[in-house]
């Protein structure tokens, strides 16, 4: 069994996640390197700074036009949305790998009575989409909104279409603002994306893709990436190990509660860069940090998002972005975009709080200033304003890069 140091494991993981020593976007198909490394791109509605799905590309490659990424994700025909980790973009070619999950959603909704309760609305939505093509929920509503229930105050129509989305019958066919336009799957997806894949085969493929994206990982890491049950992930790991796709390794410092080594696996295509020390701002929903136990094990970084924490109980801030310096998680910065409302006004990136970890590199503040200036410019803002909250010393104000 091979052994890896903690530093080697971090470099392997960052390389697998698409961080490179030459991060500039290439001209032809610029988003492929990041999207292929991630496999899933989580979507979130929070927009105090930038929507979450924009940030992983910025973290890995710097400045780009967000509209170009949207066109690639929603109009190229290569990506679609599904519950892959949470709500996420996935390659259309891999959508069928989640067929078993679609079946589980359908079985659950039948057993809990929701499918029967919404059956007339479900039938109406199916017919409306079949006859009228892709539509927003507001276009599918049968008269004024009615039948509001316990699902975030959704109408019956919204609940029905989201149920069909979970079952795989309906897909997102682009968005307006952050509202999905829905379509029947067969209307917009190629036949290959609709063909069933046997459950064990699909889950094995998902674990292999998770291992490729993580580089080196524990069973829990591999299961979490596409939200598989531990038993299903364990069966897939065993098969992939037998095939030589996953190689057992030991990583220094990766131990169980009883002190025994934590079993881990290296993807056979993973590389160990001699040097890889990127600086980056990360979304809380970046795969580098989204599985909190892995972030703690690999980076000694304890992170919890505080959006739903009452203001008086927050420790770091409403929407803190993890700060990576030299390939280590060195701090967290609570950001908000203050966009100009009138012509001639200056837009600003507001740093509402900035914190550094106990063992943060000496150049953490310098790296943060550089990253914040670049982030402001990327968002079309003119300057960065710092409140002074937190223990990371930053200038009170500086211009965008």
N, C-alpha and C positions, 0 to 999 in steps of 0.2 A: 504494500500500500504506500503510495506516494505521500509525502508530507509537504505542506506549504506553510510559510510564515504568514502572520496576520497581514503584513504589508503586501506580500505577493497576492494574497486573496483579494485585498482591496483593489490592486491594480488589475487583476483579472476581471473583477466585477465591473469596474469602470470601463475597461476596454470593451467588454461584452455589451455594455449599455450604450455604446456609441461615442464615448469620450475619446478623443484622439489628441495627439500632439500637434496636429495640423487641422484645426476645426473649421476652417473656412468652407462655406457651402460651395459645392461644385455647380457648374453652369447647367449641365444636362441632368435632368431629374434630381434636383437638389435635395429633395426631402427623403429620398430612398435610404441613405445610410442610417439616419436617426430612426425612421419608421420601421425599417427591417430589424434594427437592433432591439427596439422596444416590443415589437409584435402587437401590443395593445397600447392605445393612447387614451387614457382616461378622460372623460368629459365631466365638467362640473359647471354649475351655473353661476358660481361666485365671480363677480366681475369688479371687485374693488380696485384691482391693479390690472390684470389681464386674465382672460379666461384660461382655465388650467391647461387645455389641450394645446395652447400656443407656446407654453413655457418650455416643455422638454426640447423642442427644436432650438429655441433661443439659448437654453442652457448649454447645448452641445455645439452650436454653430454660430451664435451671435446674431447680428442684425439680419432680418429678412422681412418680406412683406406678408403680413398675416393673411391678406386676401388671396395670395398665391397658395398658401397652405389650404385655405378653405376650398378653393377651386379643386385642388388635388384630392382632398378628402371627400368632397360631396359631388363633384362633377366628373371625375375621371373614370368612374365605374370600377375602380380598384379597391375601394373601401366601403364599408357599411358599418352600421351601429348595432351593437348587441350587448347583453350582460356578460361580458367576457372576464372582467375583474369586477368593477362596478360598471356603470354605463361607459362604453368605450368604443372607439373605432377599431375595427379589425379588418384584415385583408378579406376581400370577398372570397378569395380562393379557400380561406380557412373557416368560413362561416358554418359550413356543414359539420365541422368538428364539435359544434355546440348543440347538435340535434338532440342528444341525450338530455341536455339541460332544458330544451324546449319541451320535451316529453315530460320531464319532471314538473315543470311549471303547470302544464295542462292537467296532469294527474292530481296535483295538489289543489288546483282550482276546482276540479270536479269533486274531490273529496271534501273540501271545506264549504261547498255549496255556492261559491261565488259564480262559477260558470253557469249553473242553473238559474240563479237569480238574475243574471244579466243576459240570458239567452236571447230574448227578443231584440235587445239592443245590439248584441253581437251580430245577429243575423242581418239587422238593418245596416250596420256598418260595413259588413262584407258586401252586401248588395250595392251600397252607395259607392264603394271603392271600385267594384267590378264594373259598374256602369259609368262612373264619372272620372275614373283615374285618380291620381294622387291628389290628396286634399288635406287641409289643416283641420283640426278638431272643430274650429268655429264653423267650417263649411259642412262638417258632418252632423252638427247639432240638428236635432229635429225640433225646430222652434226654439223659444227661449230656454236657457239652461234650466234643467230641472233634475230632480232626483239626486241632489248633492248628498254625498255620503262621507264616511270617515277617512277616505284616502285623500288627505291634503285638500279637502273641500272640492274634490274632482266631481264633475258631472258624470252621469251614467255613461255618456258617450265617451268621455275621456277614459274612464275606467275600462270600458269595453275595448277601445283601441289599444290601450296599453297591455291589456290581457292578451290580445291577439299578437301584439309585438313580442311579448314574452314567449308565446307559443310558437313563434316563427312564421306565422301566417302573414303578418304585416311587417313592413320594414320602414325605416326613415328614408325618405327620398328628398334630402336637402332640408334646410331650415330657413326660417325668416326670423331675424333676431335670434332668439334661442328656442323658437317653437318649431317642432317637427312638422314636416309635410309627410303624411302617411300614404303608403301604397301597398297593394297586395304584393307579396314577395315575387310571385311569378310574373308580375307586370314589369319589374325592373331588374331582376337578378338573372344571371345566366343559369342554364339548366344544371351545370356542374355544382353550383352553390346550393341547389335544392335536393341533390341526391343524398339519401341517408348514408351515414357512416356508422358501422357497428360500434357500440359504446366503448368497448375495451380498446379498439383500434384508435378511436378518436381521442380518448384520454391519454393513450400512450403518445400520440402525436402532440398533444397539448403539453405534456410534461417535457417532451424533447424540446419543444419551442421555448418553454420556460427555462430549461437548463441552458439553452443556447443564449438566451437573453440575460441570464444571471451569471453565467460563466462557471461559478462554483457556488454550491448551495446545499442546504440541509433539506430533509424531507419536508419540513414545514414551509420552507421558502418555496419549494417547487409546487407544493399543493396550493399555496396562497396565490400564486401568480395568476392562475385562471380560476381560483376559488373551487378547487376540487376537495372532496373529502379525503382525509388522511389515508383511509384504507384503499381508496381508488388510486391515489398517488403512489402509495407503497407498491401496489401491484404493477403499475406502469414502470416505476424505478427498477424493480426487480427484472422485468423483461428487457429494459434498455441496458441494464448492466450486463445481462447475459449476452446481449448483442454487441457489447463493446462500445456503445454510444456514451454511456456514463461510466466514469472511472472512479472508484472509491478513493477518497483522500482524507487525510487528517489535517486540520488547520489549527495552528497554535492559538490557544486561547478560546477555541470553540468547545465548550464543555457543557455537560448537563448539570442539573442541580446537584447531583451526587458527586460531581467532580470527574465523572467518566468522560472520555472524548465524545463529542457530538458527531455522529456519522454524517459525512458530507460526500458530494459527488462533483467531479469536474467534467464538463462536457468535453468530448474528445477533440473538438475544434477550438476550444478556448486557448487563448494565447496569454503568455505572461510577459507583459512589456517590461523592459529593463527600467524604464522611467515613464511615469504617467502621473502628472500632478496638476490636474485642471482646477481652475477657479470658476465657480458658477453659482448663480442663484437658482434654486430649485423650487418648483411647485410642491406643496404638501402631498400632491398626488403623483409625484414622479416615482417610478419603480425603485429608484435608489433608496427612497425613504418610506414608501407607502406601507410596507410590512414592518411595523415598528420593532418587533423583536429582532429582525435582521439588521435594522439600522443600529440598534443598541449593540448587537454582537459584533458587527463589522466595523462600526465607526465610534462606538462608545457614545452614542448620541441618543438621548432620551427626548422624544418628540411627541407632543400631542397637539392636535389642532384645537383652537379655542373659540371657534366661531359660535358654537352652541353653549359656551360657558358664559354665565352672567358677567357683565362687564366688571363688577366689583371683585369677582373671583378669578379673573384672568391674571396669569403670571407674566406672560410675554406680549400678548397682543391679539387682536381679532384675527388677522390673517398673516401669520408669520411665515416667511419663506426661509427654509434652511439655506445657510450660507456655506458653500464649499470653498476651501482655500488649500491649495496644494494637494488636492485629492483627499482632504479630511473635512469632516463636517465641523466647522469652527464657530458657528454662530447662527443667529436667526434674526430676521429683519421684518418688521411689520410695515407693509407698504400700502399706500393708497394713491391712485391717480387723481389729481385735481385738474380736470380738463378745462380749457378756456370756454367760457359761455358766450363771449362776444368777440368780435373781430378786434385784434390789437392786444387782447389779454395774453399774458404768459401762462402757459400750462406748467404745472409742477408735479414732480414725483414727491409725495410726502412720506418721509421716514418717521412713522409715528412712534417707533421704538426700535432700538438696535442693541443686540446682546451678543456677547462672545462667550465661548466655552472656556472652562478653566484652563485647558491646555491648548488654547488657540495659538497658532503661529504668530510670531512677532509682527508679521506684515499683514495681519488680518484687516486692520482698519484701512490700510492702503489698498488692499485688494477690494474691499467693500466699496470704497469711493469709486474705483475704476468700474466695477460692475454696475453700480447704481447709475453712474453717468451714462453708461451704454444702454442700460434698461430704460432710462428716461428718453433718450434719443430714439430708441426702438419704438416707444409708445407715442412719439411725436410731441414730447414735452420739452420745455426749454431749460428747466433747472431742477435741482434737487434741494428740498428744504427739510432740515432735520430738527425734530422737536427737542432732542436731547435726552429723552427717556431711554433708560437702559444703561449698560456699562461699556458699550463699544464706542470709543471716542471718535466722532466724525465731525467735520466742519459743519457749521450751522447752515450754510448754503453754498452750493457750487453749481456751475453750468453743466448741462448735458454734454456728453462727449461729441 
